[in-house]
Amino acid sequence: MGSAICLGDKAGRLANICVGRGLPEFVPPNTDEVSYQFNYTKSDDICFASGDCAINPSHGFALDPPKANERRTAKWYTVYECDRSPTYLRLLVSGRVHVRCSDKNLPPVAASGSAIKICTRGCPIYESLRTSHFTHTAQVVTSGVFFSLALVAGTDQGGLFLCPRLALVMESGAEVALVDDRLGPVQPQSFYVDFAILDDGGRNVQIDLIFRGEPAEAGTAKEFDGPPIRTLRTCLQDYTAFHGHLQSSNISLGTTDLEQVLPETTVHLQHLVVSEELIDEERVPLAQPYYSGAKNIENGTSGSQPNLQGVAAPSMKLLHEGVDARSAAVFAALGVGFSAFSEHPQLAARNKALTPVEPNEDGFWHHISYEDNDAKDPRLSGEFWLSKEPVDKKNLYLNCSSTLAQALTMCIVFRFGCPQDYLHLIEQAAAEGPSAEKKEASFVLREWHIPANGVVVGIEPDPRHRHLLRMFIEHRNEIKDDMVVCERGDMSHMHDSIVNQEIYDAGIAIIYRITLLHKDGGRQSAVIQWNTDELEEANLDILRSGNNFRLVEEPSPRFPISPCPLTQTNLSAESRIFIYSAEAFQTTVATPRDSSGSPAQVDAPAEDPYANLAHYSPGAVSAGPGDSIYHSDLGTAEDWQSAKGGYSEGEMETGPNPGDRLVRTRTGAASFDEPSVEWKRPVIQSVVLLSKMQDPPFNCFPSSLSP
């Protein structure tokens, strides 16, 4: 991204800064609701949460790294602590940094280092070491959303590259890039960076940057081909729900990391302005599902149309309500702190036996379990449900509740359509009683993916880091929209946290929301949407291009469906709902017994299925943008204004694919093992499906930033 996108009408002030040829006075774009301010020309100290620090009146506050002979970790300076959740804040951070480059020589091989690190939604991570007499506790990292500027330099590259980045830093310290840019090559010289950061509602993030160079020192320009830094501008933006559920967070500054790149270069903070605009609480959606499980009778008569969540909806039609849906909804409303009053069906006592007479369906769904077949080593596993009758392609709402670990094995498909012969096979395989037709249909479904069209939604590990979880909307194996939500935590967190997945088909868009109830009681909500106009446009583009390769595509690497060929003549025009889980529900859960026959105590921690899973194979995908060194071509002198690389969208790129391994065409995420989960109840029992819902029950808030 290299476009100069501004922060609404306030950013006009920032745009006017670079009119003159000389260095203009810093004028912050955020002058209202200012909660923190630092100006090095008017103060001898800068105030941090840990205490005041002295500044250099000539250059500003030095963001010095640890010295080579010092045994300490890099410093983090907490500038300001927000006492409200990021969900209720529109945070603006602006300032100016002076990078004083005194280096005359560059490393012979390209090296990278960080000059600026600014964190919002910050959460300090501490570690403790206990001795016989004392416990030592120290902050090891700040986790949050990071806005950083990396400098990449090397004589083999012809100069210096400026690489701004939006990234996430996890509790482990691992950094995962969301989006980045690359400007250069330019001559190594001192320069100023004016920045304006927006963190809106714990979702939208954006940074505008203006670079202004000081005159190059004598002799520097002759050694490098790149031009000197004059005025460069760029803007990065993305959206993420990462740390959006924190009750409070902080704004932090990190020290520099330029020893391997420009060891004589120093970085000084000269101006910093923080403003907080409190979002009206009535505008912020509650972090709980629309479906509450409560039914009130209109006009007090038993024959009247029921109200859902107290909203009068005489035209709304309840298509399906699982027997566990209401108890799951009550749990979602009360939360984990009220387990004495409500228990989620999937959090029933471990090893609790379930009676086999409890139904798996109410006649609304076809149910196919791949575990019901006698064949050994079936190609597909798990189970799925398909609505027997067609549903509308608009004003349709679905809610499904499960644990987070269970949700990672699932997908939900709206506007599902498949060939008539496969629909007939599903009807035969789901029929009651044994028959030759049922056995043959079950064999076909077990061994081959179903050719189908539809919009797939779900939750999965992010391909950039396996401990990050993202929500996604997918069509024909291509990710159309996705957003990082949170870290997955340990397996205890995965099994005891509840997630509600809600999908609303508005006709012109598919809106997907997840509501997380974390094990520790925290609540989090995240929404993405995709305009369905692209459904027809994408199909027409493929047909018009005459690309026969796209007419037959690989099956899904995770789900039992395959993109239906666009030339399919007997494709059903009707829309249905498809729900799949890679783990099938077992009717009875056996209780472990000890040698005496009494119930055994199972205290061992749950095994982490990802423990032995390598980071995604380099044979299937290339290195990600989180690498500290940029390996891609760094461009030429003609590209210096905005030389964007293949990672400018923060995505993985597909590389060689030996053995025809299945990869996603947009993100390159290779197939991987799902966590081993246990369904206490069939997933379909917690599903609610409503039609003729005229108004969307939820929307993206705050709305996505304009590109």
SULFEN-V77918 format. One record per backbone hydrogen bond with DSSP energy under -0.5 kcal/mol. CO is the residue of the C=O (numbers start at 1). NH is the residue of the N-H. E is the energy in kcal/mol with one decimal. If there is no record, write none. Layout:
CO&NH&E  CO&NH&E
//
This chain:
3&5&-1.5  6&8&-1.8  7&10&-0.8  7&11&-0.7  8&11&-0.6  9&12&-1.0  10&13&-1.3  10&14&-0.6  11&15&-2.0  12&16&-1.2  14&17&-1.1  15&18&-0.6  16&19&-1.1  22&24&-0.6  26&28&-0.5  29&31&-0.7  33&276&-2.2  36&274&-2.9  38&272&-2.1  39&42&-1.8  39&43&-0.6  44&55&-1.6  46&53&-2.0  48&51&-1.3  51&48&-0.9  53&46&-2.4  55&57&-0.7  56&59&-0.8  56&60&-3.1  60&56&-1.8  61&269&-3.2  62&64&-1.5  63&256&-1.7  67&70&-1.7  70&72&-1.1  75&255&-1.3  76&78&-0.7  77&79&-0.9  77&253&-2.6  78&49&-2.8  80&82&-0.5  80&251&-2.9  82&249&-1.2  85&88&-2.0  86&89&-1.4  88&279&-2.6  89&91&-0.6  89&201&-2.5  90&277&-1.9  91&199&-2.6  92&275&-2.6  93&197&-3.8  94&273&-2.8  95&195&-2.3  96&270&-2.5  96&271&-1.6  97&99&-0.6  97&193&-2.6  98&100&-0.7  98&268&-2.6  99&101&-0.9  99&191&-2.1  100&102&-0.8  100&266&-2.0  107&155&-2.3  108&156&-0.9  111&153&-2.1  113&151&-3.2  114&257&-3.1  116&149&-1.9  117&254&-2.2  118&147&-2.8  119&252&-1.8  120&145&-2.4  122&250&-1.1  123&143&-2.5  124&126&-0.5  125&140&-2.7  125&141&-1.3  127&138&-2.2  129&136&-3.3  134&131&-3.4  134&136&-0.6  135&137&-0.6  136&129&-3.0  138&127&-2.3  141&125&-2.9  141&143&-0.5  143&123&-2.1  144&146&-0.5  144&169&-2.4  145&120&-2.5  146&148&-0.5  146&167&-2.4  147&118&-2.1  148&165&-2.5  149&115&-3.2  149&116&-1.3  150&152&-0.5  150&163&-2.8  151&113&-1.6  151&153&-0.5  152&161&-2.9  153&111&-2.4  154&157&-1.3  154&158&-0.6  154&159&-1.4  155&158&-0.6  158&226&-1.0  159&154&-1.2  160&185&-0.5  160&186&-2.3  161&152&-2.2  161&163&-0.6  162&164&-0.5  162&183&-3.0  163&150&-2.4  164&181&-2.1  165&148&-2.4  166&178&-3.1  166&179&-1.5  167&146&-3.4  168&170&-0.5  168&176&-2.9  169&144&-1.3  170&173&-1.7  174&170&-2.7  176&168&-2.7  179&166&-3.0  182&643&-1.3  183&162&-3.1  185&227&-0.6  186&160&-3.0  187&189&-0.6  190&214&-2.6  191&99&-2.9  192&212&-2.4  193&97&-2.3  194&210&-2.3  195&95&-1.9  196&208&-2.4  197&93&-2.3  198&206&-2.2  199&91&-2.7  199&201&-0.7  200&203&-1.7  200&204&-1.8  203&240&-2.7  204&200&-2.7  205&238&-2.3  206&198&-3.2  207&236&-2.3  208&196&-1.9  209&234&-1.8  210&194&-2.6  211&232&-2.0  212&192&-3.3  217&220&-1.9  217&221&-0.6  219&223&-0.5  220&223&-1.3  220&224&-0.7  227&187&-1.8  230&213&-1.4  232&211&-3.1  234&209&-2.6  236&207&-2.4  238&205&-2.7  241&244&-2.5  243&246&-1.1  244&87&-0.6  249&82&-2.7  250&122&-2.4  251&79&-2.4  251&80&-1.5  252&119&-2.7  253&77&-3.0  254&117&-0.5  257&114&-0.7  258&261&-1.1  258&262&-1.6  262&265&-1.6  266&100&-2.7  267&63&-2.7  268&98&-3.2  268&270&-0.5  269&61&-2.6  270&40&-2.5  271&96&-1.5  272&38&-2.5  273&94&-2.4  274&35&-2.7  274&36&-1.7  275&92&-2.4  276&278&-0.6  277&90&-2.2  280&283&-1.7  280&284&-0.9  283&285&-0.5  286&288&-2.0  290&292&-0.5  294&296&-0.5  294&309&-1.3  296&298&-0.5  296&307&-2.9  297&300&-1.3  298&301&-1.4  301&304&-1.4  305&298&-1.0  307&296&-1.4  307&309&-0.6  308&311&-1.5  310&312&-0.6  311&308&-0.9  313&316&-1.1  317&319&-0.8  317&691&-2.8  320&689&-2.8  322&325&-1.5  324&328&-2.2  325&329&-2.1  326&330&-2.5  327&331&-2.0  328&332&-2.0  329&333&-1.8  330&334&-2.4  331&335&-3.2  335&338&-1.6  336&339&-1.0  338&341&-1.6  338&342&-1.7  344&347&-2.1  345&348&-0.9  349&352&-1.6  355&358&-1.4  364&388&-2.6  366&386&-2.2  368&370&-0.5  368&384&-2.7  369&372&-1.3  370&373&-0.7  382&370&-2.5  382&371&-0.6  383&581&-2.6  384&368&-2.6  385&579&-2.6  386&366&-3.5  391&575&-0.5  395&693&-2.3  396&505&-2.7  397&690&-2.9  398&503&-2.2  399&688&-2.3  400&501&-3.0  402&499&-3.0  403&407&-2.2  404&408&-1.3  406&409&-1.7  407&410&-1.4  407&459&-0.6  409&582&-2.1  411&580&-2.5  412&414&-0.5  412&457&-2.4  413&578&-2.1  414&455&-2.8  416&576&-1.4  417&453&-2.6  418&572&-1.8  419&423&-2.0  420&424&-2.1  421&425&-1.8  422&426&-2.3  423&427&-1.9  424&428&-2.2  425&429&-2.8  426&430&-1.9  428&431&-1.0  435&439&-2.1  436&440&-2.3  437&441&-2.6  438&442&-2.5  439&443&-1.8  440&444&-1.9  441&445&-2.3  442&446&-2.0  443&447&-1.4  444&448&-1.8  446&380&-1.2  449&451&-0.6  450&562&-2.5  451&419&-0.6  452&564&-1.3  453&417&-2.2  454&456&-0.6  454&476&-0.5  455&414&-2.5  456&474&-3.4  457&412&-2.1  458&472&-2.1  460&470&-2.8  462&465&-1.1  465&462&-0.5  465&468&-1.7  467&488&-2.6  468&462&-3.0  469&485&-3.1  469&486&-1.1  470&460&-2.3  471&483&-2.0  472&458&-1.4  473&480&-2.8  473&481&-1.5  474&456&-2.9  475&478&-1.5  477&665&-0.9  478&475&-2.5  478&480&-0.6  481&473&-2.7  483&471&-2.3  484&241&-2.4  484&242&-0.5  486&469&-3.0  490&494&-1.9  491&495&-2.4  492&496&-1.6  493&497&-1.1  494&404&-0.6  494&405&-2.1  497&404&-2.3  498&517&-3.2  499&402&-2.0  499&501&-0.5  500&502&-0.5  500&515&-2.0  501&400&-2.2  502&513&-2.9  503&398&-2.2  504&506&-0.8  504&511&-2.7  505&395&-1.8  505&396&-1.3  506&508&-1.1  508&532&-1.5  508&533&-0.6  509&506&-2.7  509&511&-0.5  510&530&-2.1  511&504&-2.6  512&528&-2.4  513&502&-3.2  514&526&-2.1  515&500&-2.3  516&518&-0.7  516&524&-2.0  517&498&-2.0  518&521&-2.0  522&518&-2.7  524&516&-3.4  526&514&-2.3  528&512&-3.1  530&510&-2.6  531&534&-1.3  532&535&-1.5  532&536&-0.7  533&537&-1.7  534&538&-2.8  535&539&-1.5  536&540&-2.4  537&541&-2.3  538&542&-1.9  539&543&-2.0  540&544&-2.8  541&545&-1.8  542&546&-0.7  542&547&-0.8  543&546&-0.7  546&548&-1.1  547&550&-0.8  547&551&-0.6  548&552&-0.7  549&552&-0.6  554&563&-0.6  559&561&-1.1  560&450&-2.3  561&556&-2.6  562&452&-3.0  565&568&-1.9  570&420&-2.1  575&391&-3.1  576&416&-2.4  577&387&-2.1  578&413&-3.3  579&385&-2.7  580&411&-1.7  581&383&-2.4  588&590&-0.6  590&592&-0.6  592&600&-2.5  594&597&-1.7  598&594&-2.8  600&602&-0.6  601&603&-0.8  607&609&-0.8  608&611&-1.7  610&613&-1.5  612&614&-0.7  617&620&-1.6  617&621&-2.4  620&655&-1.1  624&627&-1.4  629&631&-0.7  636&639&-1.5  637&640&-1.1  639&642&-1.0  640&184&-0.9  642&644&-1.4  645&648&-1.5  647&650&-2.3  648&180&-0.7  653&622&-2.1  657&660&-1.4  658&661&-0.7  662&671&-1.0  664&668&-1.8  668&670&-0.6  669&664&-0.7  675&677&-0.5  678&680&-0.7  682&685&-1.6  683&686&-1.7  684&687&-1.2  685&324&-2.3  685&325&-0.9  687&322&-2.7  688&399&-2.3  689&319&-2.2  689&320&-1.7  690&397&-3.1  691&317&-2.4  692&694&-1.0
//
